[in-house]
Amino acid sequence: MATMTEPYTVPKRINNLGHYPTPLEPWPALGAQLQCELWAKRDDLIGLAFGGNKTRKLDYIVHDAIKNGADWLLTTGAPQSNHCRQTAAAAARNNLGCTLLLGGPGIRNVTGNLLLDYLMGAEVEWTTTGMHTRNDALEQAALRLKERGKSPYIVPLGGSNHLGVWAFVEAVKELAAQLAQSEEAPPDIIIIPSSSGGTQAGLVLGIALLGWKTRVLGISVDLPESALQETILDCIRSAQSQHPSLKSLAVPDLWLNDDMTEQEYASFSNEELETLVHTARTSGVLLDPVYTGRAFAGVKRIASTHPTLFQNKKILFWHTGGTPALFTYTRPLAAFSDTHPDNIPLKPRQ
C-alpha cells in the first residue's frame, strides 16, 4: 500500500486538476442585504467534474500518490459526497483506479454526485461506519485492494491531511495575489462551510503566514463546535509538524458556529431552501444543499441575530462547490412552488 511522503518535504501538486486562480467576484446585491461588502471566491468553478474546494487538496494528494507508486485511490464520504466525486474525477484523469467507501445520511439514488461517481468509473462500497470514524474501514478496504494486486493510496475524509491543509495555505497566497492585482484590501472575515477541517485549517495558517488580521468563520455542517474545533486543530498540528514554514505560526482562536447542525447532515430545511433559492434569484449563483447552502443560511441567521457583526465589513464567502447535489433534491425544490407536485417548476420570480 502506498504511503505518505517522508516529513519535511516541500509539497508539489499534479497540476492537471484545477484551473487557477479561481474567480474572485463581488456579490453587491446580497452584500447590500447583509449591510456589508460581500465577495465570493468561486472554487465551484475550479474545473474538475463540476468543481469544488477538494480539487485543490487532490492536486497535492494525487501527486503524492503517484510519487509513492500508487495505482488506486481509496477514500470515503457520504452517499452524495463532493469529495468522493472529485476524487473519482482525479483518478480518471490520472489513469488510476478508484474505490469509494460510502455511507451515512444522504440520498442513495443514482443521481447527483453518486451518478457522476459511477460515470467516472469508481467502484462503490457501502458501509454502516460513521463518516468521521472510518479509518479502520478504510484500512480493511485497502487490504482487499492489495489482495487484488492493487497498490492503493488512502485519501482521508475530505482530503483533510497535511497536504490538504497546505493546499489552502497556497489558496490564501492565490487570493492575496488577486487582491493585490485589483488593489483591494484583504477581507475582514472569510466564511466557509466546515466539516473535515482541512480547508479551515489551511486558511487560518495561510492568513497567519501573511500576517493578515482576517478572521475565518467556519459554519459547521455536521459536527458540534467542540468536535469540529478538535478536528481542525488536528489538521493544523499535522500541517505544522510536516511543513517548516508553518511550524512557528501562532494559531488564533478558531471561530466556529454550529447553529445549523440542529438539522441532520444532508437534510434540507426550509431555511436552507429559501436561502438557496434567494441566492440564485439575487445573484445567479447556485449554492449546494449540504455545504454552501447551509453555510450561507447560517450567515443570514447570524446577521439577523447579531446585526452589527457583519455591518460595514468586507466579507469573503468561499464557495466550496457541491452543485451536483442539487439534482438529488428535486422533490423539496419542486415543493417550493404553490402546487407542490414534483414535476412543477419553482414558482416564477415575482
Protein Blocks (a to p, Z undefined) as FASTA:
>chain_A
ZZdddehiacddehlmbccdddddddfklmmmnopacddddfklnopghiajklmmmmmm
mmmmmmnopabdcddddfklfklmmmmmmmmmnopacddddededdfbdghjllmmmmno
pacdddfbdfklmmmmmmmmmmmmmmnopacddddehhiafklmmmmmmmmmmmmmmmmm
nopacdfbdcdddfklmmmmmmmmmmmmnopabdcddddfkbcfklmmmmmmmmmmmmmm
mmmklmmpccddddddfklmmpcghiacfklmmmmmmmmmmnopacdfklmmmmmmmmmm
mmmmmmmlmgopacddddebjmlmmmmmmmmmmmmpmnopaklccdddZZ
